[in-house]
Amino acid sequence: MSIIAGLVAASVLGAGGEAGADARGEQPQDLSGLTLEQLADIQITSVSRRPEQLSSAAAAVYVITQEDIRRSGAASLPEVLRLAPNLQVQRVGSVDYAITARGFNSFETANKLLVLIDGRSIYTTLFSGVLWDAQGLVLEDIERIEVISGPGGALYGANAVNGVINITTRSARDTRGPALAAGVGTDDRTVGLRHGGDLGGGGAWRLFLTGFERSDTQMPGGGSGLDAAAGIRAGGRADWATGLGDWTLQGDVYDHESPGDVALRGGFALGRWSRGVGHSGRLEAQAYYDHTDRVNGPVKEEVRTWDVSLQQAMDLGRHAIVWGGGHRWVENTLTSPPGAATLEPPRRRITLANLFAQDQISLREDLVLTVGVKVEDSSFTGVEVLPNVRLAWSRGDGTLVWGAVSRAARTASRIDRDLTLPGFLVGGTFQSEKLTAYEVGYRARPAHNLNLSVTAFHHDYTDLRTVPTDPVTILPLRFANGGEGYSSGIEAWGSYEVSPGWRLDLGLVTLDKEYRLQPGETDVSGLASVGDDPSWQVLLNSRAQLTERLELDVHLRAVDELAASGTEGYVEADVRLGWRLDNGLELALTGSNLINDTRLETGDPDRRRALGRSAYLTLKAGF
């Protein structure tokens, strides 16, 4: 719940994040109880910003369905994201997490992953990562989570560098009637109330109220981490249709508190309109306002964001075209006590304008070429041109082979440009960090009960963040772009339906990276901006229907050591036993972190917390 774990610590670490709106208009999908063959053909929107089947998407994309979320036993969104094998999740506090794809992980350096919730970008302009403690959702209302590893700059812009997480919540039409969810456990206490109904002839509405408490973590040497948190959130959504098109209006407000005069308050309001154009096109407009007030003792941050966007998708013979643009205004104000690290100027307005276009060209019935580009103009770093080329070859048996070359960039944050500590650190002219990515992928359905996906990638990075000394006086320090290097690896996952009531999901990710200073550059941080990542991780999930009403879910994960900090690797297990009744009532008991007495997930010396076993009992009705 803190504002950057101290601004001075952040001054030698990493920073990016950016935006886009999701193209919707597809019909709602019931993703519960589907076979693997049906799941391979569900519609997603993140890869091309228009509906397409997962089996034909030319990208490393993993989908977490509503049923996966229910059977995870998770109490929060970051814990749900552990289901995605192409994400690396580190819990670094009671409610704080560091989440990345393809490296650069730690709380201050996890800044190259774009996260969208119903088309709303949730990165912070302070350090360009995601503050996960502010992202409270009614988990039962999430329709699906699409996780893309690899750059998405041509569609989503700067800071969609190493991946995109696109979270889509359910339409209000799918959440009519009352619902209750309550949980109690050694770490978490939660409650959620929701009610929905009809709105006019073809519309619907829902309102919700949630609350949570999370216990303190423990320090590695013993004693409390003093980071317990509690909060409430309320909001709603309405979906309806008129002769002019389809409309959505949603929003929420929240208030979180932690010990030590730490508070987080905010909310958002979002409106979206879309309608069909011609026989096979769709036009969509979206606008949202988001505000966050964060207090950490004497340090206060206020963020106000306004965003508007427009997008059109259309099919013209062999061409499937999507184009659009948008503009964002962000007012960020941070105040600190005299003599402490601060931002100079304390208040800044940041603007970001963009235009994009992408064309999926059917060269043959089985061969599709995708070319796209996004042009962004940031008030910090000027114009960025972000192209993307993909080629996909598909066969009638469900096999897809694809390759891609993309360019992405992480633009400057306020810490990059404005962080100041008199006599020690001054603001600079930090420019974008840049990536050229090369990917090849294979997706197949060798049998009706087996799905496979394998991706190999190589990322070339330039202009990575460094903290050089002054060549004459040593101090003051400033941020610069003196680093470079590469990362490469394999991402593979598959699902095997052992029987109609038993499914196994296996995922393996490897990461090899090498970073260095550019000739003539110095860096007092020791290239801390590249983060601290395991070289491999393995996930195994078992989902079994023991009887008509009894479910057993086992989630195993093995994570390699964090070599940069010497933090040991670990093997861990979560187990959920669920009992479902015919009247919509569900009782479930989840045990988490069952193998080790305690373990660490981060090497950050300021955020090392000992995580241990926990139990969580939930009761749900009406969901």
Residue, then its C-alpha position, 0 to 999 in steps of 0.5 A: m500500500s505504499i507510494i513506491a517503497g520510498l522515492v530514493a529506493a525507486s531512483v535506482l530502479g526501473a520504470g513504463g505502461e500504456a494504453g488502448a481500448d478493447a474492441r468488443g461487440e462479440q456475443p457473451q460466451d458461457l465458458s463453464g463446462l466446455t470441452l478442450e475442443q470448445l475452449a480452443d475455439i472461444q473468441i478473444t479480442s486482445v491479439s487483433r482488437r476484434p473477435e477471433q478464435l483462440s486457435s487462430a490467434a498468431a500470438a502467445v496468448y493464454v486464456i483464464t476463463q470464468e470457470d478457471i477463476r471459480r476453481s482457483g480458490a483465489a481471494s484476489l486478482p493477483e492470485v488468480l493471475r498465477l494460473a497463467p503460465n506465461l506470467q511471473v507473479q511475486r507477492v511482495g507484501s500483504v496486498d502488493y505484488a510484482i507481475t511481469a511477462r518475459g522478465f524485468n520483475s520486482f516491485e519497482t521494475a515491473n514496468k513493461l506489462l500493459v493491463l486493461i480492465d474493460g478497455r481501461s488502462i490501469y498503469t500509474t504514471l508515477f513509475s509506470g507499473v501497476l499498483w495491484d492493491a488498487q485493482g479490486l474486482v468482483l472475481e465472480d463477475i470476470e468473464r475471462i482474462e486474456v494474457i498475451s506474452g510478447p509486445g503489443g505496441a502496434l495495437y496498444g501503444a508504448n509500454a505494451v512491451n513484454g505483454v498485455i493482460n486484458i480483463t473483460t467483465r461480464s455484461a449486466r445481462d448475465t448477472r441478474g438477481p441477488a448474489l452473495a459471496a463470503g470468505v474467512g481464513t487465516d489471511d483473508r476475510t472477504v464479503g461481496l453483495r451483488h444484485g442485478g435486474d432488467l433495464g427497459g426492454g433489452g437492457a440490464w443493470r447490476l450493483f455491488l458492494t465488497g469488503f476485505e481484510r488481509s492480515d499482516t505478512q511476516m518478516p523473514g527473521g520473525g515479527s510482523g510486516l505491519d502491512a495489513a489492509a482493509g477496504i470497501r468498494a462499491g459500484g455498478r454496471a448497466d448494458w442496454a441497446t437502442g436503435l443507435g447501438d449498444w451502450t455500457l456505463q460502469g464505475d466504482v469507488y473504493d476506500h482502503e486503509s493500512p497501518g501507519d497512516v497509509a490510505l488509498r481512495g479513488g474510483f472511475a466512470l467509464g462509458r462505451w458505445s458501439r454499433g454495427v456498420g455495414h454487413s461486417g463492420r463495427l464502430e466503437a467509442q469509449a471514454y473514461y475518467d479515473h482518479t486515485d488519491r494515495v497517502n503514505g504518511p507525509v507523502k501524498e499523490e493525486v492522479r486524475t486521468w481522462d481518456v477518449s478513444l475511437q475504433q472501427a473494425m471492418d472486413l473488406g474481402r481478403h482484408a480484415i482492417v481495424w483502425g482507430g485513435g485516442h487521447r489521454w490527459v493525466e494530471n499527477t501531483l505528488t507532495s513530500p516533506p521538505g528535504a525529502a525526495t520529491l518530484e519537481p515540478p510537484r504537479r505535471r500534466i501528461t498527454l498521450a495521443n495515438l493513431f493505429a491501423q492493422d490489416q489482416i490479409s488473407l493471402r490464401e485460405d490457410l495463410v494470413l499476413t498481419v501488418g500494423v503500426k501505431v504512432e504515439d505522441s507523448s508529452f515526455t518522449g515525443v513521437e514513437v512509431l511501433p510497427n508489427v508484422r505477423l504471418a500465420w499458416s493454419r491447417g484444417d486439423g487445428t494446427l497453427v504455425w506463426g511468426a512475428v517481428s515487432r517493435a515496442a517502447r516504454t516511455a518515461s514516467r514521472i520518476d524517470r524525468d522528475l525525481t529529485l533529491p537535493g544534492f544527490l539526484v536531479g531530473g533528466t531527459f530520460q528517453s524511451e526504452k526500446l525493444t525489437a522482438y522476434e517470435v515463432g509459435y506453434r499451436a495444435r490440437p493433436a487429439h480431441n482431448l489435448n491442446l498444445s501451445v509452444t512459443a520461442f522468443h528473442h528480445d533485443y533491448t536498447d536504451l535501458r534505464t541506468v543511473p550514471t554519475d556526473p563525469v566531473t563531480i560524480l554527484p548529482l546522479r540522473f537517469a539515463n538510457g545506458g543499458e542494452g541486452y537481450s532475453s530469450g526463452i520458451e513458453a509452452w503449455g498444454s491441456y489434457e482431458v484425462s476423462p470427462g471429469w478430470r483435466l490437467d494443465l501443464g505450463l513451462v517457461t524458460l528465460d535466459k537474459e544478458y544485459r550490459l552497459q553500452p560503451g562509455e556508460t556507467d551505472v551506480s545501480g548495477l543495472a537494477s532496472v532489469g529486475d530479478d527473475p527466475s530462469w524457469q518456472v513450471l505450473l501443473n493444475s489438476r481439475a477433477q470432478l470427484t462426484e456430481r457435487l464434489e470438486l478437487d483442484v490441485h495447483l502445483r508450481a515450481v519456481d527457480e531461484l532469483a540469481a541476482s539476489g540469491t533468493e532460493g527457488y521453491v515448490e508450492a501447492d494450493v488445494r481446493l475442495g468444493w461442494r456445489l449444490d443444485n440451488g446455486l449454493e457453493l461451499a469451498l475450502t482452499g489451502s494455500n502454500l501447503i508444502n513450505d513452512t515459509r518462503l520468499e518470492t522477492g529478493d528486494p531487501d526492503r520488501r522481503r516477506a515470509l509467506g506461509r500456509s493459509a486456509y480460506l473457507t468460502l460460501k457463495a450463493g447466486f453466482 
